[in-house]
Amino acid sequence: MLLFFFDKGYIQLSGKFIITVEEHIHEYDEVYPVKNDLGFLNLLTKLIIKVELNNDRTDLTIIFEDNTSLKLIGNEHYESYMIKVNDEKIIV
């Protein structure tokens, strides 16, 4: 599980995700065990410029200022990610 904190909450990632860096697509089924950075350390210094949901509202894509993107992929069989903002939680 990975946690991404921001001013009013956090995103908890526990399932499948895709990180795209300079047009190179890296797909992972889970974050454990972490054997290398997976590209997350680069995102620490980047601003989020856009957040998108797919039509089914299961996949969340976060686009950063250098056009790197992180796509969190929902799964109907288990919790893939959770977003907490203030006192509200969304579990996908």
C-alpha positions as CSV (number, residue, x, y, z in Angstrom):
1,M,0.0,0.0,0.0
2,L,1.2,3.5,-0.8
3,L,-0.1,6.8,0.5
4,F,0.0,10.1,-1.3
5,F,-0.7,13.0,1.0
6,F,-2.0,16.4,0.1
7,D,-3.3,19.4,2.0
8,K,-6.8,18.1,2.8
9,G,-6.3,14.4,2.7
10,Y,-4.7,11.5,0.9
11,I,-4.9,8.8,-1.7
12,Q,-4.2,5.2,-0.6
13,L,-3.1,2.9,-3.5
14,S,-3.4,-0.8,-3.0
15,G,-4.1,-2.2,-6.4
16,K,-3.2,-2.1,-10.1
17,F,-1.7,1.1,-11.5
18,I,0.0,2.5,-14.6
19,I,2.7,5.1,-14.5
20,T,3.6,6.8,-17.8
21,V,6.9,8.7,-17.9
22,E,8.1,10.3,-21.2
23,E,5.8,8.1,-23.2
24,H,7.1,4.9,-21.5
25,I,4.2,3.0,-20.0
26,H,4.9,0.9,-16.9
27,E,2.1,-1.3,-15.6
28,Y,2.1,-2.9,-12.1
29,D,-0.5,-5.3,-10.6
30,E,0.4,-4.2,-7.1
31,V,2.9,-2.0,-5.2
32,Y,4.3,-4.8,-2.9
33,P,7.0,-5.8,-2.7
34,V,8.7,-2.5,-3.7
35,K,11.8,-3.6,-5.5
36,N,12.6,-0.1,-6.9
37,D,11.3,3.4,-7.1
38,L,8.6,2.7,-9.9
39,G,8.8,6.4,-10.7
40,F,7.1,7.7,-7.6
41,L,10.1,9.7,-6.3
42,N,10.1,11.9,-9.4
43,L,6.4,12.8,-8.7
44,L,7.3,14.4,-5.3
45,T,8.5,17.6,-6.9
46,K,5.8,17.8,-9.5
47,L,2.5,19.8,-9.5
48,I,-0.7,18.0,-10.4
49,I,-2.3,19.8,-13.4
50,K,-5.3,17.6,-14.1
51,V,-7.3,14.7,-12.6
52,E,-9.6,12.6,-14.8
53,L,-12.1,9.8,-14.1
54,N,-13.2,7.3,-16.7
55,N,-16.9,7.0,-17.6
56,D,-17.5,4.2,-15.2
57,R,-15.8,6.2,-12.4
58,T,-13.5,3.3,-11.5
59,D,-10.2,4.5,-12.9
60,L,-8.5,7.7,-11.7
61,T,-5.7,9.4,-13.8
62,I,-3.5,12.1,-12.2
63,I,-1.5,14.1,-14.7
64,F,1.5,16.0,-13.5
65,E,3.2,19.2,-14.9
66,D,5.8,17.3,-16.9
67,N,3.1,15.1,-18.5
68,T,3.9,12.1,-16.3
69,S,0.6,10.4,-15.4
70,L,-0.4,8.0,-12.7
71,K,-3.5,5.9,-13.5
72,L,-5.1,4.1,-10.6
73,I,-7.2,1.2,-11.9
74,G,-10.3,0.0,-10.1
75,N,-11.2,-3.7,-9.6
76,E,-14.7,-4.9,-8.9
77,H,-13.4,-7.8,-6.7
78,Y,-11.3,-5.8,-4.2
79,E,-10.4,-2.4,-3.0
80,S,-7.9,-0.8,-5.4
81,Y,-7.6,2.7,-4.0
82,M,-9.2,5.1,-1.5
83,I,-9.4,8.8,-1.6
84,K,-9.9,10.8,1.7
85,V,-10.6,14.5,1.5
86,N,-11.5,16.2,4.8
87,D,-13.9,13.8,6.5
88,E,-15.1,12.0,3.4
89,K,-13.8,8.7,2.0
90,I,-14.3,7.2,-1.5
91,I,-13.3,3.6,-1.8
92,V,-12.9,2.0,-5.3
